[in-house]
Amino acid sequence: MAPAMSLSGRVFWSGLGACLIGFHLSLIFVGLVPNLLSRPLHMAFALPWILVLAAQTSVQRVTGAILCALGLAACLYIAVNEGALSDQYGFLSGPVQMGVAIVLIGVVLETARRAIGWPLPAVAALALCYGLFGQYLPGEFGHPGLPVNSFLGTLTISEGGLWGQLTGVSVSIISIFVIFGAVLNAGEAGQGFMNLATAAAGRLKGGAAKVSVLSSALFGSISGSASANVASTGAITLPAMTKLGYPRTLSGAVEAVASSGGQIMPPLMGAGAFVMVELTGVPYTGIMAAAFLPAVLYFAAVWCGINAYATRYELLPLTAEDQPRGRDVLITSLFFAVPFAILMERMFVGGFTPQYAACVAILAAFLMLFFDKSLRLSWPRTLDRLETVCMTAGKQTATIASIILCASLIVGVLGTTGLGVKITSLILSVSGDQLWPALLLTGLACLILGMEVPTTAAYVICVSVAGPALQNLGVEPLMAHLFVFWFALLSTITPPVCGAVFIAAGMVGENWLKVALTAMALGVGLYIIPLGMIANPALIAPANDFALSFFSFAKVGIGLVLISFGLIGTAAFWRRGIYILAGLGAVFITASPV
């Protein structure tokens, strides 16, 4: 919250946040709501947070207010007329609807630009230009031409663009879990994560770094953002590592790598798991089961890398005074353990949907906001926490909505123009219809796109064009989606643009490139495990054959340990080379065919 915000401003924005929370929670309980009603209202709730509250200058505030008003009017037009628009089958009728379509697209692009920068809106703008003018392109990448009323109408008044599948996921699932995370983190749950991680790993050699790994795995699963994870857990773990004399390069790399892994760690996996459910049709529990063993391998590889660095630098454990008391660990852990237990019970035992289970867990977490770690009740503190919940939920929901809406435009153009099929054919052609070249091309595309585009958006765009190509080459749909999702994370630690590394390097005051190179060695699992999943399909299918799945898990794990010690260890150069080759062999040789 901005320190200079007036009391009336705090009341207004907290009230708007409360309305946003109430709207999204009510959708879970009131039954079926037309998509052309709920999804435009979702966008309407998001606009003020980005266009008005986040404005930095007077010019931004004025233009943001104008755009917000136009966007709200356009969203309300769609919501009020949803019944009639459903009968138009995506064809704009009259100048008013054309104006509404232009306003919606323009506002979505500018909102995304203000929220996350220019790259994603630039890609969306290029896609729109292709849809409008692609008929003038020579060769197979041109298209026959689309009537403007039909093209823009499909994107704005039907469920083929802005109001499509992705926005539906944002409305009904992602927003609910964002609210869940906001409620948890406003209370003692965040400290509970840190206390549990510190108690579990603080006494070990390299303990401060291992605390970072565990806390980031816990926190990152909820936050869904590597950058947010670095900023939150790093505020505690980075000073602790610096105090114990850890090299700054290593401290920043540990936090960046650990924070990046939060998005692949079940049960929540940020927003990606819910988008994957919608795109693959695999139940949420199936996504979690498939993602669990690879995620454990990732953090195990980071853990082993820390052990190798601990040997090189003699990294100390946390001091006794920095260890939390057992009573504090127990009590603060309950603040996240109870809501998590309720969430899991409602999903796995009760058989309810993830969003309904999350609503019940939110209620439990809300009740726990009234108490601190000493179990004392304080009304002023509770009011502050409720304000924090409303503000955090509003800002984070708006940011994710701006990303999803912009990505929906791109996906809509890909489907409307057939460009996605053409790119798929290009990938198959360039790779010579061979799987591994196609995988490497897909990985490169994910890295490039993810440089400035958030992970979820990069995953959605890449899987829309590369997913069909991989499936044509024999990769199972869920495998293809997990592969692309993992590789969409590469840009968090891989130069030249590596957001998590930039933040961590800034917090420890170290050159970002040095931190990035160390992070790449420490996070080698991010590069190897997706390929290992392709080579060992049983790794993501424990329900089919647990023994084979566990064998694949152990084999890939041994390979990652060897590779980590080859990259980081202190042995002779030739011996480290042997470790790396042996590790690669363990991951890829005698693997099951795809």
Stockholm file with secondary structure:
# STOCKHOLM 1.0

chainA/1-594         MAPAMSLSGRVFWSGLGACLIGFHLSLIFVGLVPNLLSRPLHMAFALPWILVLAAQTSVQRVTGAILCALGLAACLYIAVNEGALSDQYGFLSGPVQMGVAIVLIGVVLETARRAIGWPLPAVAALALCYGLFGQYLPGEFGHPGLPVNSFLGTLTISEGGLWGQLTGVSVSIISIFVIFGAVLNAGEAGQGFMNLATAAAGRLKGGAAKVSVLSSALFGSISGSASANVASTGAITLPAMTKLGYPRTLSGAVEAVASSGGQIMPPLMGAGAFVMVELTGVPYTGIMAAAFLPAVLYFAAVWCGINAYATRYELLPLTAEDQPRGRDVLITSLFFAVPFAILMERMFVGGFTPQYAACVAILAAFLMLFFDKSLRLSWPRTLDRLETVCMTAGKQTATIASIILCASLIVGVLGTTGLGVKITSLILSVSGDQLWPALLLTGLACLILGMEVPTTAAYVICVSVAGPALQNLGVEPLMAHLFVFWFALLSTITPPVCGAVFIAAGMVGENWLKVALTAMALGVGLYIIPLGMIANPALIAPANDFALSFFSFAKVGIGLVLISFGLIGTAAFWRRGIYILAGLGAVFITASPV
#=GR chainA/1-594 SS CCTTCCHHHHHHHHHHHHHHHHHHHHHHHSCCCCHHHHHHHHHHHHHHIIIIITCCSHHHHHHHHHHHHHHHHHHHHHHHTHHHHHTTTTCCCHHHHHHHHHHHHHHHHHHHHHHHCSHHHHHHHHHHHHHHHGGGSCSTTCCCCCCHHHHHHHHHTSTTTTTSHHHHHIIIIIHHHHHHHHHHHHTTHHHHHHHHHHHHHTTSTTHHHHHHHHHHHHHHHHHCCHHHHHHHHHHHHHHHHHHTTCCHHHHHHHHHHHHHGGGGSTTTCTTHHHHHHHHHCCCHHHHHHHHHHHHHHHHHHHHHHHHHHHHHHTCCCCCGGGSCCHHHHHHHHHHHHHHHHHHHIIIIISCCCHHHHHHHHHHHHHHHTTBCTTCCBCHHHHHHHHHHHHHHHHHHHHHHHHHHHHHHHHHHHHHHHSHHHHHHHHHHHHTTTCHHHHHHHHHHHHHHHTTTSCHHHHHHHHHHHHHHHHHHTTCCHHHHHHHHHHHTTGGGTSSSCCHHHHHHHHHHTCCHHHHHHHHHHHTTHHHHHHHHHHHCGGGGCTTTCHHHHHHHHHHHHHHHHHHHHHHHCCSCHHHHHHHHHHHHHHHHTTCCCC
#=GC SS_cons         CCTTCCHHHHHHHHHHHHHHHHHHHHHHHSCCCCHHHHHHHHHHHHHHIIIIITCCSHHHHHHHHHHHHHHHHHHHHHHHTHHHHHTTTTCCCHHHHHHHHHHHHHHHHHHHHHHHCSHHHHHHHHHHHHHHHGGGSCSTTCCCCCCHHHHHHHHHTSTTTTTSHHHHHIIIIIHHHHHHHHHHHHTTHHHHHHHHHHHHHTTSTTHHHHHHHHHHHHHHHHHCCHHHHHHHHHHHHHHHHHHTTCCHHHHHHHHHHHHHGGGGSTTTCTTHHHHHHHHHCCCHHHHHHHHHHHHHHHHHHHHHHHHHHHHHHTCCCCCGGGSCCHHHHHHHHHHHHHHHHHHHIIIIISCCCHHHHHHHHHHHHHHHTTBCTTCCBCHHHHHHHHHHHHHHHHHHHHHHHHHHHHHHHHHHHHHHHSHHHHHHHHHHHHTTTCHHHHHHHHHHHHHHHTTTSCHHHHHHHHHHHHHHHHHHTTCCHHHHHHHHHHHTTGGGTSSSCCHHHHHHHHHHTCCHHHHHHHHHHHTTHHHHHHHHHHHCGGGGCTTTCHHHHHHHHHHHHHHHHHHHHHHHCCSCHHHHHHHHHHHHHHHHTTCCCC
//
